[in-house]
Amino acid sequence: MRAVVQRVSSSSVKVDGKIVGSIDKGLNVLLGIENEDSENDVKYLADKIINLRIFEDENDKMNLSLLDKAGEILVISQFTLQGDCRKGRRPSFINAARPEKAKKLYDSFLEYIANEYKLKVEAGVFQTHMEVDIKNDGPVTLLVDSKKGF
């Protein structure tokens, strides 16, 4: 399971021109799920992301997490994060989870954060064309992988 995590001043996602998810200060997470992912990956990645100390404290040091800031989170499924571009010019998506499995783990990721951390969790619409507005704050952008590949 891979994620692109961006600290944002705000973020929203539209489907067919209508906003389906919107947050103020917090994190925008683009989430890609692969064939071998499980509930263990869901918990590991969610815990890692929620507890990343990427918000400034009173001394302008990155010492605070989303929990410390009582921030919000917008999670958008993005299977292209599993694209392998090492060979040729066309990405291979062979390792991306099939939609049935990916949807189950995506929903589990959202539920785990909402239930475990009691945060405002917004989401895109799975397997739909979306327009994402990200106002990156910093900018701060991190790559997180449950297999610790980077």
NUKEKOL-557322 format. One record per residue (C-alpha): x, y, z. Coordinates in steps of 0.1 Angstrom, whole numbers, plus 2048, in hexadecimal, padded with zeros to 3 digits. Layout:
! NUKEKOL-557322
<atom><c1>X</c1><c2>Y</c2><c3>Z</c3></atom>
...
END
This chain:
! NUKEKOL-557322
<atom><c1>800</c1><c2>800</c2><c3>800</c3></atom>
<atom><c1>80E</c1><c2>821</c2><c3>7F6</c3></atom>
<atom><c1>804</c1><c2>845</c2><c3>7FE</c3></atom>
<atom><c1>80D</c1><c2>868</c2><c3>7F3</c3></atom>
<atom><c1>807</c1><c2>87D</c2><c3>812</c3></atom>
<atom><c1>804</c1><c2>8A2</c2><c3>80E</c3></atom>
<atom><c1>800</c1><c2>8BB</c2><c3>82A</c3></atom>
<atom><c1>7E5</c1><c2>8D3</c2><c3>81E</c3></atom>
<atom><c1>7D4</c1><c2>8F3</c2><c3>828</c3></atom>
<atom><c1>7B6</c1><c2>8E5</c2><c3>816</c3></atom>
<atom><c1>7AD</c1><c2>8CA</c2><c3>7FD</c3></atom>
<atom><c1>78E</c1><c2>8BE</c2><c3>7EB</c3></atom>
<atom><c1>783</c1><c2>8A5</c2><c3>7D1</c3></atom>
<atom><c1>768</c1><c2>8A8</c2><c3>7B7</c3></atom>
<atom><c1>755</c1><c2>88E</c2><c3>7A3</c3></atom>
<atom><c1>741</c1><c2>89A</c2><c3>786</c3></atom>
<atom><c1>747</c1><c2>8BE</c2><c3>791</c3></atom>
<atom><c1>739</c1><c2>8B8</c2><c3>7B4</c3></atom>
<atom><c1>74E</c1><c2>8B9</c2><c3>7D3</c3></atom>
<atom><c1>74D</c1><c2>896</c2><c3>7E4</c3></atom>
<atom><c1>768</c1><c2>89C</c2><c3>7FE</c3></atom>
<atom><c1>777</c1><c2>8BB</c2><c3>80D</c3></atom>
<atom><c1>78F</c1><c2>8C3</c2><c3>82A</c3></atom>
<atom><c1>79F</c1><c2>8E1</c2><c3>839</c3></atom>
<atom><c1>7C2</c1><c2>8DF</c2><c3>849</c3></atom>
<atom><c1>7CF</c1><c2>8BC</c2><c3>84A</c3></atom>
<atom><c1>7DB</c1><c2>8A0</c2><c3>833</c3></atom>
<atom><c1>7D2</c1><c2>896</c2><c3>80F</c3></atom>
<atom><c1>7DA</c1><c2>872</c2><c3>80A</c3></atom>
<atom><c1>7DC</c1><c2>861</c2><c3>7E8</c3></atom>
<atom><c1>7DA</c1><c2>83C</c2><c3>7EF</c3></atom>
<atom><c1>7E4</c1><c2>81F</c2><c3>7D8</c3></atom>
<atom><c1>7DE</c1><c2>7FB</c2><c3>7E1</c3></atom>
<atom><c1>7F0</c1><c2>7DD</c2><c3>7D3</c3></atom>
<atom><c1>7E9</c1><c2>7B8</c2><c3>7D0</c3></atom>
<atom><c1>7FB</c1><c2>7AD</c2><c3>7EF</c3></atom>
<atom><c1>7EC</c1><c2>7C7</c2><c3>806</c3></atom>
<atom><c1>7D8</c1><c2>7BC</c2><c3>825</c3></atom>
<atom><c1>7C8</c1><c2>7CB</c2><c3>844</c3></atom>
<atom><c1>7EB</c1><c2>7CC</c2><c3>853</c3></atom>
<atom><c1>7F5</c1><c2>7E4</c2><c3>838</c3></atom>
<atom><c1>7D6</c1><c2>7F9</c2><c3>83F</c3></atom>
<atom><c1>7DE</c1><c2>7FD</c2><c3>864</c3></atom>
<atom><c1>803</c1><c2>802</c2><c3>85F</c3></atom>
<atom><c1>7FF</c1><c2>81E</c2><c3>845</c3></atom>
<atom><c1>7E2</c1><c2>82F</c2><c3>856</c3></atom>
<atom><c1>7F5</c1><c2>830</c2><c3>877</c3></atom>
<atom><c1>814</c1><c2>83C</c2><c3>866</c3></atom>
<atom><c1>802</c1><c2>858</c2><c3>853</c3></atom>
<atom><c1>7ED</c1><c2>864</c2><c3>870</c3></atom>
<atom><c1>80B</c1><c2>866</c2><c3>888</c3></atom>
<atom><c1>824</c1><c2>876</c2><c3>86F</c3></atom>
<atom><c1>833</c1><c2>894</c2><c3>880</c3></atom>
<atom><c1>830</c1><c2>8AC</c2><c3>863</c3></atom>
<atom><c1>81F</c1><c2>8CA</c2><c3>872</c3></atom>
<atom><c1>832</c1><c2>8E7</c2><c3>882</c3></atom>
<atom><c1>832</c1><c2>8ED</c2><c3>8A8</c3></atom>
<atom><c1>835</c1><c2>90F</c2><c3>8B8</c3></atom>
<atom><c1>85A</c1><c2>90F</c2><c3>8AF</c3></atom>
<atom><c1>854</c1><c2>908</c2><c3>88A</c3></atom>
<atom><c1>861</c1><c2>8E5</c2><c3>88D</c3></atom>
<atom><c1>84F</c1><c2>8C7</c2><c3>87D</c3></atom>
<atom><c1>846</c1><c2>8B7</c2><c3>89E</c3></atom>
<atom><c1>820</c1><c2>8B3</c2><c3>89D</c3></atom>
<atom><c1>80A</c1><c2>899</c2><c3>88D</c3></atom>
<atom><c1>7E7</c1><c2>89C</c2><c3>87E</c3></atom>
<atom><c1>7DA</c1><c2>891</c2><c3>89F</c3></atom>
<atom><c1>7EC</c1><c2>8AC</c2><c3>8B1</c3></atom>
<atom><c1>7DE</c1><c2>8C6</c2><c3>899</c3></atom>
<atom><c1>7BB</c1><c2>8B7</c2><c3>899</c3></atom>
<atom><c1>7BE</c1><c2>8B8</c2><c3>874</c3></atom>
<atom><c1>7A8</c1><c2>8A8</c2><c3>859</c3></atom>
<atom><c1>7B0</c1><c2>88E</c2><c3>83F</c3></atom>
<atom><c1>7A5</c1><c2>889</c2><c3>81B</c3></atom>
<atom><c1>7AD</c1><c2>866</c2><c3>80D</c3></atom>
<atom><c1>7AA</c1><c2>860</c2><c3>7E7</c3></atom>
<atom><c1>7B0</c1><c2>83E</c2><c3>7D7</c3></atom>
<atom><c1>7CA</c1><c2>83F</c2><c3>7BB</c3></atom>
<atom><c1>7D3</c1><c2>81D</c2><c3>7AC</c3></atom>
<atom><c1>7ED</c1><c2>82E</c2><c3>796</c3></atom>
<atom><c1>804</c1><c2>831</c2><c3>7B4</c3></atom>
<atom><c1>80A</c1><c2>80C</c2><c3>7AF</c3></atom>
<atom><c1>816</c1><c2>813</c2><c3>78B</c3></atom>
<atom><c1>839</c1><c2>804</c2><c3>784</c3></atom>
<atom><c1>84C</c1><c2>81B</c2><c3>76C</c3></atom>
<atom><c1>86D</c1><c2>80A</c2><c3>76D</c3></atom>
<atom><c1>86A</c1><c2>7F9</c2><c3>74C</c3></atom>
<atom><c1>860</c1><c2>80A</c2><c3>72C</c3></atom>
<atom><c1>84A</c1><c2>828</c2><c3>729</c3></atom>
<atom><c1>828</c1><c2>81A</c2><c3>732</c3></atom>
<atom><c1>822</c1><c2>814</c2><c3>757</c3></atom>
<atom><c1>819</c1><c2>7F1</c2><c3>762</c3></atom>
<atom><c1>7FD</c1><c2>7ED</c2><c3>77A</c3></atom>
<atom><c1>801</c1><c2>7C8</c2><c3>780</c3></atom>
<atom><c1>807</c1><c2>7CD</c2><c3>7A5</c3></atom>
<atom><c1>7E8</c1><c2>7E3</c2><c3>7AA</c3></atom>
<atom><c1>7CD</c1><c2>7D1</c2><c3>7BE</c3></atom>
<atom><c1>7AD</c1><c2>7C7</c2><c3>7AB</c3></atom>
<atom><c1>791</c1><c2>7DF</c2><c3>7B1</c3></atom>
<atom><c1>77E</c1><c2>7C8</c2><c3>7C9</c3></atom>
<atom><c1>79B</c1><c2>7C4</c2><c3>7E0</c3></atom>
<atom><c1>7A7</c1><c2>7E8</c2><c3>7DD</c3></atom>
<atom><c1>784</c1><c2>7F5</c2><c3>7E6</c3></atom>
<atom><c1>782</c1><c2>7DF</c2><c3>805</c3></atom>
<atom><c1>7A4</c1><c2>7EB</c2><c3>812</c3></atom>
<atom><c1>79E</c1><c2>80F</c2><c3>808</c3></atom>
<atom><c1>77D</c1><c2>80F</c2><c3>81C</c3></atom>
<atom><c1>78F</c1><c2>7FD</c2><c3>839</c3></atom>
<atom><c1>7AA</c1><c2>819</c2><c3>838</c3></atom>
<atom><c1>78F</c1><c2>834</c2><c3>83B</c3></atom>
<atom><c1>77C</c1><c2>822</c2><c3>857</c3></atom>
<atom><c1>79C</c1><c2>81A</c2><c3>86B</c3></atom>
<atom><c1>7A6</c1><c2>83F</c2><c3>86C</c3></atom>
<atom><c1>783</c1><c2>84B</c2><c3>874</c3></atom>
<atom><c1>77E</c1><c2>830</c2><c3>890</c3></atom>
<atom><c1>7A1</c1><c2>82F</c2><c3>89E</c3></atom>
<atom><c1>7AA</c1><c2>854</c2><c3>89D</c3></atom>
<atom><c1>788</c1><c2>865</c2><c3>89D</c3></atom>
<atom><c1>793</c1><c2>87D</c2><c3>882</c3></atom>
<atom><c1>77E</c1><c2>88E</c2><c3>867</c3></atom>
<atom><c1>784</c1><c2>876</c2><c3>849</c3></atom>
<atom><c1>779</c1><c2>880</c2><c3>826</c3></atom>
<atom><c1>77D</c1><c2>86B</c2><c3>807</c3></atom>
<atom><c1>77B</c1><c2>86A</c2><c3>7E1</c3></atom>
<atom><c1>765</c1><c2>852</c2><c3>7CE</c3></atom>
<atom><c1>776</c1><c2>831</c2><c3>7C7</c3></atom>
<atom><c1>77D</c1><c2>828</c2><c3>7A3</c3></atom>
<atom><c1>76F</c1><c2>849</c2><c3>796</c3></atom>
<atom><c1>77F</c1><c2>865</c2><c3>782</c3></atom>
<atom><c1>786</c1><c2>881</c2><c3>79C</c3></atom>
<atom><c1>793</c1><c2>8A4</c2><c3>79C</c3></atom>
<atom><c1>7A9</c1><c2>8AB</c2><c3>7BA</c3></atom>
<atom><c1>7B1</c1><c2>8CD</c2><c3>7C8</c3></atom>
<atom><c1>7CF</c1><c2>8CD</c2><c3>7DF</c3></atom>
<atom><c1>7DC</c1><c2>8EC</c2><c3>7F0</c3></atom>
<atom><c1>7FD</c1><c2>8DE</c2><c3>7FC</c3></atom>
<atom><c1>80A</c1><c2>8EF</c2><c3>81B</c3></atom>
<atom><c1>82F</c1><c2>8F3</c2><c3>81C</c3></atom>
<atom><c1>831</c1><c2>8E1</c2><c3>804</c3></atom>
<atom><c1>833</c1><c2>8C1</c2><c3>818</c3></atom>
<atom><c1>830</c1><c2>8A1</c2><c3>804</c3></atom>
<atom><c1>83A</c1><c2>87E</c2><c3>810</c3></atom>
<atom><c1>83A</c1><c2>85C</c2><c3>801</c3></atom>
<atom><c1>830</c1><c2>840</c2><c3>819</c3></atom>
<atom><c1>830</c1><c2>81B</c2><c3>811</c3></atom>
<atom><c1>824</c1><c2>7FF</c2><c3>828</c3></atom>
<atom><c1>83E</c1><c2>7E8</c2><c3>819</c3></atom>
<atom><c1>858</c1><c2>802</c2><c3>822</c3></atom>
<atom><c1>864</c1><c2>803</c2><c3>7FE</c3></atom>
<atom><c1>86D</c1><c2>828</c2><c3>802</c3></atom>
END
